[in-house]
Amino acid sequence: MTTVKVGNTVVKIYHWKGKSGYEQFKVAYRADGQRKRETFGSLAKAKARANEIAVQIERGERDALKLTNADRSTYLHALELLKPTSIPLHVAIQEYLSLRKPAECPQKLIPEVVAQLLEDKKIHGASLRHVQTLRRQLNRFASTFRTNIGSITARLIEQWLASLKVGPRSRNNYRASVVTLFHYARKHGYLPREKQTEADLVDKVKDRGKKIEILSPPQMAKLMAKAKGKIALYLALAGFSGIRAAELLRLEWKDFNFVRGHITVAADKAKTATRRLVPILPNLAEYLRPCHRSSGRLFKAKDDMRAVSWAKKNGVDPWPINCLRHSYASYRLAVTADAARTALELGNSPAKLFSNYRELADEHDAKAWFAITPKRSKKIVQFAA
């Protein structure tokens, strides 16, 4: 037996030959009230380890004796790497962890973030329609979650979307608004900037879309023969220009250039916040001829609903959703055979236009649609909303 002594601490080394005839040296010591043994193949290694143990025991660093051989190797390697810097291991570890620790985000309630987002959207020129959509959808979200935005999980968002009981397209639209909110919060430091937001983790639902329905030329001709005043004006513009209902309600007579033959849908009146020119086709020009001296807005709020209600009572019931815009898109594409041009007039993407309307109408029906004209009248009609 050999002993190694450091101060008042003694560590014993036992020596014997194993069954294979090789010498073995066992270092024996006590840690945490238990007897420990470590075996080595040479006396030199055993003494080195015994000395290390004795020093640790003498210093009161008994926890270090719990390290496995692999842990001990890692520890010694770390000390070797730090030796040129003279930085203690625990200081190096603290600095490393402080660099990796994400910055804490300030607590920000969802209603506050929504209000801030909407205000910024208005300041930076987002379209009125876009701001209105965000306000409606995000205020609904905020009324459910009056809590810190950092506490909302993807699962909570999914449950909220499911509770809306809306169709796939509307659900995906709500999801998009929530994603916009969470991206805004991340940009402004209310969520960790280096991480994906919880809203991004919410999957879109499958949207196969609803069947697009259009009116036939005889249906439209019958309606236009009966319609008068604002009803006739609305139906003609919606059916022979394809301008969206919400955009029509924002139009003013100053947006019409009868000399050059187009209608300007300004960026602040367009759904896409992008200015576009819509042609005044020959049959539409006939319906607009009596209105050249009109001024102000074309329509009042809910004039679109009044026109649809009238149309239902006069032969088209049920009234297919957006059927006048869909009809214009289908017949116009059949006439031009130019998806890019027609999409530009409608404020759509060519890909969407081509996939949705390519086979809904043929050229014969298209010519009949755009041949619908009013009876000739010399009467001048002025509209001033």
C-alpha positions in Angstrom: 0.0 0.0 0.0 1.2 3.5 -0.8 -0.2 6.7 0.7 -0.4 10.3 -0.6 -0.7 13.0 2.0 -1.7 16.6 1.5 -2.1 18.6 4.7 -4.2 16.4 7.0 -5.7 14.5 4.1 -4.4 11.0 3.3 -5.4 9.0 0.2 -4.4 5.3 0.0 -3.2 3.4 -3.1 -3.5 -0.3 -3.1 -1.4 -2.5 -5.4 -2.1 -6.0 -6.7 -1.9 -8.2 -9.8 -5.0 -9.2 -11.6 -5.9 -12.6 -13.0 -4.3 -11.6 -16.3 -1.0 -10.9 -14.5 -1.2 -7.1 -15.1 -0.4 -4.8 -12.2 -3.3 -2.6 -11.0 -3.3 0.4 -8.6 -6.5 1.3 -6.8 -6.9 4.8 -5.3 -9.3 4.7 -2.3 -10.9 7.7 -0.6 -14.2 8.8 1.0 -16.6 11.4 -0.6 -20.2 12.2 0.6 -19.9 9.6 3.3 -19.2 6.8 0.8 -16.0 4.8 0.0 -14.8 5.5 -3.6 -12.3 3.5 -5.6 -10.6 4.4 -8.9 -8.3 1.9 -10.8 -5.2 2.8 -12.8 -2.6 0.7 -14.8 0.5 2.5 -13.4 1.6 3.7 -10.0 2.5 7.2 -11.5 -1.1 7.8 -12.7 -2.5 6.5 -9.5 -0.3 8.9 -7.4 -1.2 11.8 -9.7 -4.9 11.1 -9.2 -4.5 10.5 -5.4 -2.7 13.8 -5.1 -5.4 15.6 -7.0 -8.1 14.0 -4.8 -6.2 14.9 -1.6 -5.8 18.6 -2.7 -9.6 18.8 -3.5 -10.5 17.2 -0.2 -8.1 19.6 1.7 -9.7 22.6 -0.1 -13.2 21.4 0.7 -14.0 20.9 -3.0 -15.6 17.5 -2.5 -18.2 18.1 -5.2 -15.5 17.9 -7.9 -14.9 14.3 -6.8 -18.3 13.4 -8.4 -16.9 14.0 -11.9 -16.6 11.0 -14.2 -13.4 10.4 -16.1 -15.0 12.0 -19.2 -16.1 15.0 -17.2 -12.7 15.4 -15.7 -11.1 15.3 -19.1 -13.4 18.0 -20.3 -12.7 20.1 -17.2 -8.9 19.8 -17.6 -9.1 20.6 -21.4 -11.1 23.7 -20.5 -8.5 24.8 -18.1 -5.8 24.3 -20.7 -7.7 26.5 -23.2 -8.1 29.3 -20.7 -4.5 29.2 -19.4 -3.2 31.8 -21.9 -6.0 34.3 -20.9 -5.7 33.8 -17.1 -9.5 33.9 -17.0 -11.0 31.6 -14.3 -13.3 28.8 -15.7 -16.4 30.0 -13.9 -15.9 33.6 -15.2 -15.6 32.3 -18.8 -18.8 30.3 -18.4 -20.7 33.2 -17.0 -19.7 35.4 -19.9 -20.6 32.8 -22.4 -24.1 32.3 -20.9 -24.7 36.0 -20.8 -24.1 36.3 -24.5 -26.4 33.4 -25.3 -29.2 34.5 -23.0 -31.9 36.2 -25.1 -32.8 39.7 -24.2 -36.0 40.0 -22.1 -38.9 41.6 -24.0 -41.0 44.3 -22.4 -44.5 43.3 -21.4 -47.0 44.6 -24.0 -50.7 43.9 -24.0 -52.2 42.7 -27.3 -54.8 45.6 -27.4 -51.9 48.1 -27.1 -50.0 46.4 -29.9 -53.1 46.4 -32.1 -53.7 50.1 -31.6 -50.0 50.9 -32.3 -50.0 48.8 -35.5 -53.2 50.4 -36.8 -51.8 53.9 -36.1 -48.6 53.1 -37.9 -50.4 51.7 -40.9 -52.3 54.9 -41.3 -49.2 57.1 -40.9 -47.3 55.0 -43.6 -50.1 55.2 -46.1 -51.8 51.8 -46.0 -55.0 51.7 -47.9 -58.2 52.5 -46.1 -59.6 49.0 -46.9 -56.5 47.3 -45.5 -56.6 49.3 -42.3 -60.3 48.6 -41.9 -59.8 44.9 -42.4 -57.0 44.8 -39.8 -59.0 46.8 -37.3 -62.0 44.6 -37.6 -60.1 41.3 -37.4 -57.4 42.3 -34.9 -59.8 44.0 -32.5 -61.7 40.8 -32.4 -58.5 39.0 -31.6 -57.6 41.6 -28.9 -61.0 41.4 -27.3 -60.4 37.7 -26.6 -56.7 38.0 -25.5 -56.2 41.0 -23.2 -52.8 39.7 -22.2 -49.2 40.1 -22.9 -48.5 39.2 -26.6 -45.5 37.1 -25.5 -47.8 34.7 -23.6 -49.9 33.7 -26.7 -49.1 30.3 -28.1 -49.8 28.8 -31.6 -52.3 26.4 -30.0 -54.3 29.4 -28.5 -54.3 31.1 -31.9 -55.5 27.8 -33.6 -58.3 27.4 -31.0 -59.4 31.1 -31.5 -59.5 30.7 -35.3 -61.6 27.5 -35.0 -64.0 29.4 -32.8 -64.8 32.0 -35.4 -66.9 29.5 -37.4 -66.0 31.0 -40.8 -65.0 29.5 -44.1 -61.5 28.5 -45.1 -60.7 31.7 -47.0 -61.9 33.9 -44.1 -60.1 31.9 -41.6 -56.8 32.2 -43.6 -57.5 36.0 -43.9 -57.8 36.2 -40.1 -54.6 34.2 -39.7 -52.8 36.6 -42.0 -53.9 39.6 -39.9 -52.6 37.9 -36.7 -49.3 37.0 -38.4 -49.0 40.7 -39.4 -49.6 41.7 -35.7 -47.0 39.2 -34.4 -44.4 40.3 -37.0 -45.0 43.9 -36.0 -44.5 43.0 -32.4 -41.3 41.2 -33.2 -40.0 44.2 -35.2 -40.6 46.5 -32.3 -39.0 44.3 -29.7 -42.2 43.0 -28.0 -41.2 39.4 -29.1 -37.7 37.9 -29.5 -36.3 39.1 -32.9 -34.3 36.0 -33.6 -37.1 33.6 -33.2 -40.1 32.5 -35.4 -43.3 33.9 -33.9 -46.1 31.7 -32.6 -48.4 33.0 -35.3 -46.0 31.7 -38.0 -46.4 28.2 -36.5 -50.2 28.2 -37.2 -50.9 26.4 -40.5 -53.2 27.7 -43.2 -56.3 25.6 -43.8 -57.1 24.0 -47.2 -59.1 26.5 -49.3 -60.6 24.9 -52.4 -62.5 28.1 -53.0 -66.2 28.4 -53.9 -67.5 27.8 -57.4 -67.4 31.0 -59.4 -70.8 31.8 -60.9 -71.6 34.5 -63.6 -74.7 35.9 -65.2 -75.7 35.1 -68.7 -76.1 37.9 -71.3 -79.9 37.4 -71.3 -80.1 37.7 -67.5 -78.0 40.9 -67.6 -80.0 42.4 -70.5 -83.3 41.7 -68.7 -82.0 43.5 -65.6 -80.6 46.5 -67.5 -83.9 46.9 -69.4 -85.8 47.3 -66.1 -83.2 49.2 -64.0 -83.5 52.9 -63.5 -81.4 55.7 -61.9 -78.7 54.6 -59.3 -79.7 51.0 -59.7 -78.9 51.0 -63.4 -75.7 53.0 -62.9 -74.4 50.6 -60.3 -75.3 47.4 -62.3 -73.7 48.9 -65.5 -70.5 49.9 -63.8 -70.1 46.6 -61.8 -71.0 44.5 -64.8 -69.2 46.4 -67.6 -66.1 47.6 -65.8 -65.5 44.9 -63.2 -64.7 47.4 -60.4 -65.2 46.0 -57.0 -68.3 47.0 -55.0 -66.3 48.6 -52.2 -64.2 50.6 -54.8 -67.4 51.7 -56.6 -68.7 53.2 -53.4 -65.6 55.3 -53.1 -65.6 56.6 -56.7 -66.2 60.2 -57.6 -67.2 61.7 -61.0 -63.9 63.4 -61.2 -62.3 59.9 -61.5 -63.9 59.6 -64.9 -62.1 60.7 -68.0 -64.7 60.6 -70.7 -62.4 62.1 -73.4 -59.7 59.4 -73.0 -62.1 56.7 -72.1 -61.0 55.4 -68.7 -61.9 55.4 -65.0 -59.1 56.1 -62.5 -59.2 53.9 -59.4 -56.8 55.8 -57.2 -54.6 54.0 -54.7 -56.6 55.3 -51.7 -59.7 53.8 -53.2 -58.4 50.5 -54.5 -58.4 47.3 -52.4 -54.8 46.7 -53.4 -53.7 50.3 -52.6 -52.4 50.4 -56.2 -53.6 52.9 -58.8 -55.1 51.5 -62.0 -57.0 52.6 -65.1 -60.2 50.8 -66.1 -61.4 51.2 -69.7 -64.8 52.7 -70.4 -66.0 50.2 -73.0 -68.4 51.3 -75.7 -71.6 49.8 -74.1 -70.6 51.3 -70.6 -70.0 54.6 -72.3 -73.7 54.5 -73.5 -74.9 54.1 -69.9 -72.6 56.9 -68.7 -73.5 59.3 -71.5 -76.3 61.1 -69.5 -74.1 61.5 -66.5 -71.2 63.6 -67.9 -72.2 66.7 -65.9 -72.5 64.9 -62.6 -70.3 65.7 -59.6 -69.4 64.3 -56.2 -69.6 60.7 -55.2 -71.5 58.3 -57.4 -73.0 56.3 -54.6 -74.0 56.4 -51.0 -73.4 53.7 -48.4 -75.3 50.6 -49.0 -76.3 51.5 -52.6 -74.6 48.3 -53.6 -76.8 46.3 -51.3 -79.9 48.1 -52.6 -78.9 47.2 -56.2 -78.5 43.5 -55.3 -81.8 43.5 -53.4 -83.5 45.0 -56.5 -81.9 42.4 -58.8 -83.1 39.5 -56.6 -86.6 40.8 -56.8 -86.4 41.2 -60.6 -85.4 37.7 -61.6 -81.9 36.8 -60.3 -82.4 35.0 -57.0 -80.2 33.7 -55.5 -77.7 36.3 -56.4 -74.2 34.7 -56.9 -71.5 36.3 -54.8 -69.6 39.0 -56.8 -71.3 37.8 -59.9 -71.0 41.1 -61.8 -67.3 41.4 -61.3 -66.9 37.7 -62.1 -69.0 38.1 -65.2 -66.9 41.1 -66.4 -63.7 39.1 -65.8 -64.9 36.1 -67.6 -66.3 37.8 -70.7 -63.5 40.4 -70.9 -60.9 37.6 -70.8 -62.8 35.7 -73.6 -62.7 38.9 -75.8 -59.1 39.9 -75.2 -57.5 36.5 -74.7 -55.0 38.5 -72.7 -54.8 37.6 -69.0 -52.2 40.2 -68.1 -54.2 43.0 -69.7 -57.5 41.9 -68.1 -55.8 41.4 -64.7 -54.4 44.9 -64.9 -57.9 46.3 -65.4 -59.3 44.3 -62.5 -56.4 44.8 -60.1 -55.8 41.0 -59.9 -52.8 38.7 -60.6 -52.8 37.2 -64.1 -52.3 33.7 -62.6 -55.4 34.0 -60.5 -57.4 35.5 -63.3 -56.4 32.7 -65.8 -57.0 29.9 -63.3 -60.4 31.2 -62.2 -62.0 32.5 -65.4 -60.4 30.8 -68.4 -63.2 28.4 -69.2 -66.3 30.3 -67.8 -67.3 32.0 -71.0 -66.8 31.8 -74.8 -66.2 34.6 -77.3 -69.8 34.4 -78.6 -71.3 35.0 -75.1 -68.7 37.7 -74.4 -69.7 39.7 -77.5 -73.4 39.4 -76.4 -72.5 40.7 -72.9 -70.7 43.8 -74.2 -73.4 44.5 -76.7 -76.0 45.2 -74.0 -76.8 48.9 -74.3 -79.6 51.2 -73.0 -82.4 52.5 -75.1 -81.4 55.8 -76.7 -82.5 58.8 -74.7 -81.7 62.5 -75.0 -82.5 63.1 -71.4 -79.5 64.3 -69.3 -79.3 62.7 -65.9 -77.1 64.3 -63.2 -76.0 62.5 -60.1 -74.7 64.3 -57.1 -74.4 62.1 -54.0 
